[in-house]
Amino acid sequence: MRALTIRQPWAGAFFADSNAKDVENRSSATPYRGPFLIHSGQQVAIEATALSTVRQLLGYEPPVGVPRAGAQWALGAVIGVAELVEIHSVEQCRRSCSPWALPARAHWRFANARVLVRPVPAAGKLGPWVPSADLLAEVKRIGFRS
């Protein structure tokens, strides 16, 4: 298993009830396919379009960092898991693969996203990383929302 740190509101959008995020836009690919822990970074995305884009695609204001808003909107924690099933370039799909796809990026397509019952505080890293055995055990102990 791997983990990926993603800033909010992009991280929480994977676990939305409708029109959930299914593409993570990255500058490069990875050979790994399979489950990724989704870790929300300590900081909220600073690009001007982040909140407005997520608001538009989800249809509501994401309650990032609001206590009791649910694990998916926590900061600085593992919030769920999703399976990386494919990576392709923007040239291969011409941004038609998902409304979440951005131009000039590698589109990491995820499926089967599941949010944790509660967030697991953890430090993140840049790029894909290997979670510790203790972190994996805590995620397993907490379990996923049904």
C-alpha positions in Angstrom: 0.0 0.0 0.0 1.1 3.6 -0.6 -0.1 6.9 0.6 -0.6 10.3 -1.1 -0.8 13.7 0.6 -3.3 16.0 -1.1 -4.3 19.4 0.1 -7.9 20.1 1.0 -10.4 20.6 -0.5 -9.1 18.3 -3.2 -8.5 15.4 -0.7 -12.0 15.5 0.8 -13.7 15.6 -2.6 -12.7 12.0 -3.2 -15.3 11.0 -0.6 -18.3 13.2 -1.6 -21.7 11.6 -1.8 -22.2 12.8 -5.4 -19.9 13.8 -8.2 -16.9 12.6 -6.1 -13.5 13.3 -7.4 -12.0 10.5 -9.4 -8.9 12.1 -10.9 -5.9 13.5 -9.1 -3.8 15.8 -11.2 -0.1 15.3 -10.9 3.0 16.5 -12.8 4.3 12.9 -13.4 3.2 9.3 -13.3 4.1 6.4 -10.9 4.4 2.7 -11.8 2.4 1.7 -8.8 -1.2 0.7 -9.1 -3.4 -0.3 -6.2 -4.7 1.1 -2.9 -3.5 4.5 -1.7 -4.2 6.0 1.7 -5.5 9.5 1.1 -3.8 11.9 3.4 -5.0 15.5 3.7 -2.2 18.0 4.1 -1.9 20.4 7.0 -2.7 23.4 4.7 -5.6 24.2 2.4 -4.8 24.6 -1.3 -3.8 28.1 -2.0 -4.6 28.3 -5.7 -7.4 30.8 -6.2 -9.6 28.3 -8.0 -9.5 25.4 -5.6 -12.5 26.2 -3.3 -14.6 27.6 -6.2 -13.9 24.6 -8.4 -14.7 22.1 -5.7 -17.8 24.1 -4.7 -18.9 24.1 -8.4 -18.3 20.3 -8.9 -19.8 19.2 -5.6 -22.6 21.7 -5.4 -21.8 22.9 -1.9 -19.1 24.7 0.2 -16.6 22.1 1.5 -16.4 22.4 5.3 -12.6 22.1 5.4 -11.1 21.9 8.9 -14.5 22.3 10.6 -14.8 20.2 13.7 -17.4 17.4 13.3 -17.7 18.0 9.6 -16.6 14.4 9.0 -13.2 12.7 8.5 -13.1 13.6 4.8 -12.6 17.4 5.6 -9.9 17.0 8.3 -6.4 18.5 8.0 -3.1 16.7 8.6 -4.6 13.2 8.7 -5.3 10.0 6.7 -8.9 10.4 5.8 -9.6 7.4 3.6 -8.4 5.0 0.9 -8.9 4.8 -2.9 -7.5 2.5 -5.6 -5.3 3.9 -8.3 -6.4 2.1 -11.4 -4.9 4.1 -14.3 -2.6 7.0 -15.2 -2.8 8.7 -18.5 -1.6 12.0 -20.0 -3.9 14.9 -20.9 -3.1 14.2 -24.5 -4.6 10.7 -24.2 -8.0 12.0 -23.0 -8.2 15.6 -24.0 -9.7 16.3 -20.5 -12.8 14.2 -21.3 -12.0 11.5 -18.7 -13.4 13.5 -15.8 -14.6 17.0 -14.8 -11.9 16.9 -12.2 -9.1 16.5 -14.9 -6.9 19.6 -15.5 -4.9 20.4 -18.6 -1.1 19.8 -18.7 -1.1 17.2 -16.0 -0.9 13.4 -15.6 -4.4 12.2 -14.7 -4.3 9.6 -11.9 -7.7 7.8 -12.0 -8.9 6.5 -8.7 -11.9 4.2 -7.9 -13.5 2.6 -4.9 -12.9 5.5 -2.5 -13.8 4.8 1.1 -13.7 7.4 3.9 -12.5 6.5 7.5 -14.9 6.6 10.4 -12.6 9.3 11.8 -9.3 10.8 10.6 -6.0 9.4 11.7 -3.5 12.2 12.4 -0.3 11.7 10.5 2.5 13.7 8.9 2.5 13.6 5.1 5.2 13.7 2.5 5.6 14.9 -1.0 4.8 12.4 -3.8 3.7 8.8 -3.1 5.0 7.4 0.1 5.0 4.2 2.0 3.0 4.4 5.3 4.4 2.9 8.4 3.1 -0.4 9.8 1.7 1.5 12.9 -0.2 3.9 10.6 -1.7 1.0 8.6 -2.7 -0.8 11.8 -4.4 2.3 13.1 -6.3 2.8 9.9 -7.4 -0.8 10.0 -8.4 -0.5 13.7 -10.6 2.6 13.0 -12.3 1.2 9.9 -14.3 2.8 7.1 -17.7 4.4 7.1 -20.4 2.3 5.7 
